Amino acid sequence: MRKVKLNIGAKVIAITLVLIIIPMILLGVGTYNISHKIMDEQYESLGKAIGSEVTTIVDRHVEEIERNMNNLSTIPALANVLEDPKQAENIYDIFGRMLESYDIQNLYFATSKGDLYLSSIVEGVNTGTVSVEGIAEKEWYKSAVESEDMAWSDAYEDEATGDLVVTVSKSIVRDGAVLGVVGMDISLKTINEIVVSAGASGEVYPIIVDGEGTIIAEQNTDAIGNKFEAANELEDMDTEVKTLKYKFEDKKSGTVQNQLIILKNVDKINWKVATILSTDPITEAKNSIVKTTLTIGLIAGLVATVISVIFGKSISRSIRKVVDILKKMESGDLTERLDIKSEDEFGEVRDIFNSTVESLRNLVGNIKEASHSVGEQSGNLAALSEEVNASSLEISSTSEEIAKGASEQAMDAERGANIVEQLSSQLLELEDISREMQGLVEGMRETNAESTEVIGELQSKTEVNNESTDKVEEEIMRLDEKISSISDILATINDIAEQTNLLALNASIEAARAGEHGKGFAVVADEIRKLAQDSKGSSDSIRSIIDSVQSESRHTVEVVKGVKAVNGEQTEAVFKVGEAFKAIEDLLQDVAEKISVIGKHSGKMNESRADIVNVINNISAVCEETAASSEEVTASIQQQTAATEDVADSATSLNELSNKLNYEIGKFKI
């Protein structure tokens, strides 16, 4: 690629432009960076100021709520209502006055016995005293009991009003015992009014989020109750103030807004005040600064170009005359003289240049005479240097071969020593592993022996269990036979009862026939008949019970038979497990013997390793000494050869320069 050559005028223009444009660029960049920093700091300070203001107001509001709660918790009526139910009137009177004075939706006191005293300003809420089962399991109740001070809940939607509220609760304690928990539901409308009043504009606005990242206060009421977009940044916030940059995407319009979010903790509760600032206006202002700087720089560049062109042409004419004379001198003509009329720096150049040309004419004449003498002497010196250099090269080649062989042998010996060291390390590791495996096998053998003993005990227990099952089956069969005998007896009793009933009936008939003389006998006959009927009823009841017991007895027999079958399978499995443990014991014995043999061989190989390493180290030391000596000889010869070559090269160069000098001097016209 052909390079573009600039004349002196173009260079003057370029230098002038550089000297003007670069400061302008530096000034613009510096101005931009400073303004960028100042605007960012001011914008961030604005956000922090708004966040601090909102945080302070919220802290005061929270302090007022907690102060009211502390005052409420010290009312004697709350602690005494458990013993004196008449104190409920005082409680409702105090609750009513607080509901009228403060922004509270519901006030309630839950006793440890489950009674709830409730006052509310919300329409549709049942007020008064009610008994609530499991009230101690409510989250607000448990949080207050567990907290040493008072508990704040996360924001939630009130079922009656649909408003976002938080619950503040505190336990009432006397002599270390919890008497109950007093609570109040606080509407977040007041908090939201604080945020709305602190909002600067649509580009800068604060919001409040709770510990779960839910928005509880914002100018845009539609967003209240939604999840904060940067909720993940709230986790593990270990500083009071946190600043972050965030890209917010409006899902409705699809636009993306660059935001600066400043998070600040609320001291009393687990809330965060997030001041959101749109950085797009700052970006537009920065871009405006860049455009203004570029415009000013462009105008300054044009003015600098005009000025540099005027001065560049004046300088270029004088330099052109110097260039023309130098071109003639380039061709060997030293007879021309520089003719410049100005008496400035170019006039000084004219005088010095003409004097230099005259001196150069005299110098060229002297050089012609000296160059002939130098050419003759340099030829003789070059021939002598070539002879010495040839001898040095032969000696150097032999020494290099010796050094190379010794170095390679030393490297091989060193590699062998390293390999032996690695092998030794691996043998030691193998020996350690063998010992560990031996220990593991011994542990397995002990565990196996214990397991075998347990299996033996299990076999004995299984046999005892089988015998017990057989006895149970025999006893149940005997019970079934006895129950059958009882059934026969009951049948006999039933027959006797029926016959007695018939006899009593006949006796009643005969007594009726006897008239007045048979009345006493009729009463006795009637009692006998009732007794027979009762006996028959009892007999039927007993028969029903016996039938049920007999049915359960037969079912139990079937169950016992199933248990016997399972016990048989269990007994067989236990014997098989015992045989398996015996086989494992034999295998572990073989493994232990093999590991012991491996450990012995590893120890012997490791003992031989030291001798091998010593031999290889001796070989390596001898090779290194030989290589070092050869390298010293080679270095000395190389130094001598280099010096000889330098002399030869210098002589050759001197001869060539002499010839070239004669040729070049012949070009000059003096």
TAWO-V91380 format. One record per helix or strand of 2 or more residues. SS is the DSSP state (H for helix, E for strand). FROM is the first residue (numbers start at 1). TO is the last residue. If there is no record, write none. Layout:
# TAWO-V91380
ss->[SS/SS]
from->[FROM/FROM]
to->[TO/TO]
This chain:
# TAWO-V91380
ss->[H/H/H/E/E/E/H/H/E/E/E/E/H/E/E/H/H/E/E/E/H/H]
from->[8/76/87/104/115/128/135/139/151/156/164/177/189/204/214/221/231/241/256/272/280/345]
to->[73/80/101/111/120/131/137/146/152/157/174/187/198/209/217/223/234/249/265/278/330/665]
